[in-house]
């Protein structure tokens, strides 16, 4: 038998919600309304490309300016707010940033989907919970909630920053859903008769995070 689990944190109705034991002086506004339900079978996180000497990486430019950079001496250009997927050999590489700084990084087997970040932008990881446990009782998930600051605004939720010129992604970690993917509204899993409590992460560009979670800025 199968069971369907829906998003926990982001499916709270659009209202003020208080976690008294975690943040008694703050209120959280959650805002997402249900979109259409999508059923998604959980497949193996093992990458199909695992073991290959070449795998694709995402080179991302989330800024409002066009950039020029090079990887191993080959020059590339990226338009503002655009990305490109490149096939990269496993091994050591050198990125020359738009500012002319040279940065060395190692690309290992099994790291398909990693991000090359020439602008050294700070991205955001968001943890979403799929569970049949009510969020008010889901203590393990609520432990992920904390203050998170981005460009002067303080959010309170399951958020964390990730940055660096090379951001590795290995076998579905630290994120399951990439920059150009969305959280599914629901997932379908095998029902083993016990409570289900699954947490997955998605990586967001800063502008997309702000747009998606602007109503979760905390207020005293």
Beta strands, then each sheet from edge to edge (+ up, - down):
strand 1: 2-6
strand 2: 15-17
strand 3: 28-30
strand 4: 54-61
strand 5: 67-71
strand 6: 74-78
strand 7: 82-89
strand 8: 91-96
strand 9: 102-107
strand 10: 115-116
strand 11: 123-131
strand 12: 146-150
strand 13: 153-157
strand 14: 159-162
strand 15: 166-167
strand 16: 186-190
strand 17: 197-204
sheet 1: 1+ 16-
sheet 2: 2+ 3-
sheet 3: 7+ 4- 10- 15+
sheet 4: 6+ 5- 8+ 9-
sheet 5: 14+ 11- 17+
sheet 6: 12+ 13-
end
